[in-house]
């Protein structure tokens, strides 16, 4: 059950952001997880409930979306999108495919007691409330 370890890492990242942006309570968190990460969403929710107890994320609401994999078939040269972790081309059914980094996980947004932080590639956007 790697979901509990992921949950603990998410809480650690939230605590780092709390220090960097000076907030003490997290209300909501939006997470995006690549389909190739093979994360069981109910197990991650359970892990987050356990890991968040007695932390700044205690009673926070976690919104989790699964991002599809973007792939390229090396046999028929077709790009494709997959909502599953199946590694075959939907057009020619070849197993010779190249998949993007769709096993990644990222925090897209944090709604804290003082502000909302929206993650971006280079710099987070901070919206003070």
N, C-alpha and C positions, 0 to 999 in steps of 0.2 A: 504494500500500500504506500506508494510514493506520494500520494496525495497529501498525507499528513506532513511530510517533509516539505512539500511545496507550500502548504498552508503556513508552516513556521517561517519559511523564507519570505512569504508575502508580508507577514506581520513584521518581520525585521525590516523589510523595505519601507513599510509604512512608518515605522519608528524613526528610520533615517530621514524620511521626508518631513516628519513632524519636527525634528531638530532643525533641519535646513529652512523650513518655512514657518517655524514658530507657531505650531498649533498643538493642542493637547487632546483632542477628541476627534475620532473619525466617525462620520455618520453613514456614508455610503462609499463603496468602491466598485468601479467598473473594471472587470478583467477581460482580456481577450486571450484565448488559448488556441493555438494551432491544432487542427485535427490530428496531425501526426504525433502530437505529444501523448496521445492515448490516455488522456485524463478522464476519469469517471467523475462527471460533474456532481452527482449526489455525494460521492465520497469526499470530493474537495470541499463541498459545503459543510459536511460534517467535520472535516479537519479544520476548516476555518472557524467554526463554532468553538471547537476545543482550543485551538491555538490563540484565539482572540480573548479568551477569558482573562479578566483582570489586567487587560492592556488598554491602550488608547482606542482599540477597535472593538472593545466589548460592546455587544449589542449592535454593531454596525451591520448594514445590509450589503451583501456582496452580490453584484450582478455579473454573471459569467456568460460570455458568448464564445462559441466555438467558430474559429475562422477556417474557411475552407483551404485546402491545399491547391496551389497553382503548380501545374506540371507541364512537361513538354515530352511528347513521345519521340524517341530517337528512331523509331521504325517508320512512322508515317509523317513525321514532322508537324504534328498538330498540337497546338496548345490546348490545355483542358483544365477544368476546375473540378475538384473532387470534395465531396462532403464526408467521405469516409477515408479510412486509412488504407484502403485497398490500393496496391501499387501496380495497377495495370491501366493501359490506355482504354478509354471508353469507346474509341472509334475502331481500332484494329485489334484490341485486346492483347497487345504485346506487353510483356513485362519489362521491356527496355524503355524505361521512363526516367526523367530527371525531375525531381521535386524541389521546390523552393524551401526556404527555412520555416516551413509551416509547423515545426515542432516547438516554436518559441512561445513564450508567455509574456504578456506585458500588462502593466497597470495603465489603463487608458485614462482614468479620471479618479480623483479623490475628492469627496465632499467632506470637508472637515468642519470643525466648530467655527472657524474664522474665514475660510476661503475654499474655493474649488480649484483644483489643479488638474489641468488637462495635459496628458503626456503627448509629446511630439517627438520627432526624430532627434532634434538637436537641443531644444530648450522647452521646458514646460511653460504653459500659459497659466498665469495666476489671475483668478477673478476674485477680488475681495468682496465680501458680502456685508 
